[in-house]
Amino acid sequence: MLLLALLLSLPAKSDTLKLTSLHWPPYSGKKLVDQGALIAITRAALNAMGHELTVDFYPWSRAVRLAGRDDSMYLGYLPEYSYPTEAFIFSESLGVSPLGLVERQIHPIRWAKLIDLNEYTLGVVRDYVNTAALDIMIKQGTQPVEVVSSDEHNIKKVATGRVDGAVIDVHVLRYILARDDLKPLADKLQINPKLLEEKQLYVAFKNSPDGHKWRDIVNLGLAKIDAKSILDKYMTSVATTNK
């Protein structure tokens, strides 16, 4: 392992890692500053190792599918929560995603244990990983859910009372509700005070020799930068400038 670290840290020809991602502001997005907070962190880690990053953006399901194909030019995708899989391996953490429930202020969700949520209908985004325990309840059919294509759609459904709440990252919710067209909803909605989980976010690399190589390079680069500082500064900037 030490030999691998020494070899990877030696000056080498600059190469470019190609990944896929989705529009998930403020974490990732083609038109965002630095293409989003987590892409900025990944790029900084690669730059620290003398390499470059190229990211192409697709709808989430396609982004994952393209990254996993054997004939694909992509070696992975981001951001992703860790989950059991043989198709991908994961980098060290890029940052923390506070995962919670958006709800109406006049109709808060009251729960102490996860099973209490079975009394409510929740919105979830298609193909997103939620929490392991919640996803088991959804799969078993004990947790009522409505599946939608985006966080924005979920927020609108909560605001109009079509679902009791929706699973969402706190930073994503703040970003969306800061938009001029959705600001009127901000007075109706809130994040439930009890978080579902603070989840780590990663780059998912193809489980292949090249995927392993680039995972190690990114991990070494992450050790050379202050990822938390980059994330915190980005989120602060977004909170004050997003329109």
N, C-alpha and C positions, 0 to 999 in steps of 0.2 A: 504493500500500500504506500509506504514511504517512497519507494522507487517510482511508482506511478505519479505521485505528487511532484517529485523532483523533475520527472520528464515533462509533465504537463506545464510546469512553471518555466521551463526553458524557453528562450525566444524561438519562435517558429514562424513559418509563413502564415500570414493572415488569411483566415478562412471565414466563410459566412455561414452561419446557422440559419436555416429556414424553418419557420414555425407558422402555424395557423392560430388564429384567435377569432374573437367575436366582438360585436359592439356591446360592451358592458361597462359603460362609463360609471365612475371615473377610473376604473381599473384598466380598461382597454378600449380602443376605438380608433379607427383610421384617421378621423379628423380632430382627435384630441391633441393637446399639447404633449409632445413626446410619445404620442400614440397611447397614452394612459400611464398610470402610476406603475403598474407591474411590468409593463413592457419597458418603461424607463429603467427600472431596477435590473431587469434581465439584460438590457443593452449595456448598462454600466458594468455589470459583472463580466460580460464578454469583452468589452473594451479593456477592462483591467487585465485580461489575459491576452490582449492583442488581436482579438477577433471581432467580427461584425455580426449584426443581426438583421434579418429581413422577416417581416411579418405580413402575411396576407390574411384578410378578414373575410369571414363567411358566416352564414347562420350557424348556430352552435352545433347542431347535429352533423352538418356537413364538415365543419372544422375538425371535429373529432374523427369522423370517418376518413377524411383525407389524410390526416396524420397517421392513421393506423394502417393504411394500405401499403402492401409490400412494394408496389411500383411507384410510390409517391416520392416527390422531391422533398417533402417535408419530413422532418425527424421528430416532430412533436407538436404540442399545442399548449396554450395557456390562456387564462389561468384555470387551474383545476384544484379541487379538493382531493385529498388522498382517498382511494377506495380500492377494494380488492380487485385485482386484475392481473392477467398474465400478458396482456398486450402492451402495457406501458409500465415504465418505472418513473419515479418522481425525484425531482431535485430537492435540495434543501429548501426550506420555507422562504418565500419571497415576502411574506407579510401575513397579517392576521385579518380575517374577515369576520366581523361581528354579525352573526346570523340571528335574525329575530323575526317578529311577527308585526306587520303593519296592521293597524286596526282603526276603527272609527272612535273618535274621542267619546261619543255618546253611547258607544256599545263596546266597552273594553272586554277583552278575553281574560277570564279569571281562571288561572291554573296554577297548581302546585307541582303536580306530577305530569309527565308527558301524556299519560293515558287520559287525563282530564280534557285534552284537546279533542278527544273523540266526540265530545258534545258539540263541536263546532265544525263548520265546513270551511276548509282552508283552500286558498288558491296556491298552486305550485306551477312552476314553469316546466314545460315539456323537456325531458332529458337532463334537467339539472339534478345534481346530487344535493340532497337536503342534509339531514343527519341520519346516521345509520339506523337509529331506533325509529325515527319518524318514517323513514322509507320502508322499514319492515312492516309497520302498521298500515301504510298505504298499500303495500303489496298484498297484505293479508285481508284488506278490505275493511279493517276496523276503523280507519281514519277517513272520514268523508273528505274528498278533495274535488276540485275542478281544475283541469289542466288547461293552461293557456300557453301562448307562444312567447310572451315577454313579460318582464317585470312591470312595464308601463301598463300593460293590459290588466295585470293583477291589481295595481294601485287603483285604477279606475273602477274595477269591480268592487273593491272594498269600499271605496268612497260612495258608491251607489247602493251598497247593501246587498249586492248579489252574492257575496261570500262574507263570512264573518271576519276573516283575516287572511293574510297571505305571507308566505315565507319570503323573506327578502334580506339582503345585506343592508346594514344600517347606512353605510356610505353611499350605496346605490340609491336608496330611498331619498336621502338628503339631496343628492345630485338631481334626481328627477323632479322633486318638488321645488327645487330652486329655479326650474325653467319657467319663463314668463307664462307659457300657456297652461301650466299645471299649478302655478302658485295658488290659485283659488282653492285647491284641494288641501293645501298645507294646513289650513285652519280646521279642517274636518278630521284629519288623520294624525296618528301618533305611532311611535314604535312602542310595543308592549315593554314594560319595564323589565321583564324577565327574558333574557336572551335564551334562544335555543342552544347556542353553542358559539364559542369563539374558534373558528376553523382556520387552519393554516392553508395558505394558497401556494401552489407549486407550478412548475413547468412539468408537464407530462411528456416523457420521451419514449419513443418507440423502443420496445424491448428487443434491441438488435445490437450488434457490435458497435455500429456508429452511434446509436442512441446512448449506449453506455459511455462511450468516449465523450460525447458532448455533455452528458449529465455531469461527468467528473469535471470537465472544464468549467461549466457554469458554477458548480459547487465551490471550486477553488476561487473563482472570481467573486462569488458572494462573500467569501471569507475576507476579501480584500476591500470591500466597500461597506458603507453603513446603510443597509437596506431600510432599516426602520426610519432613519432620518429622511431618506428620500421619500418614503411613503407619507410620513407625517407632514413634510413640507408641501407635498403635492395636494394632500387632502385639505390643508389649510388654505392653499391658493385657490382650489376649486370652490371652497365654501365662500370665498370673498369675491370671486370673479364670475361664477357661472350665471349665465342669463338664459 
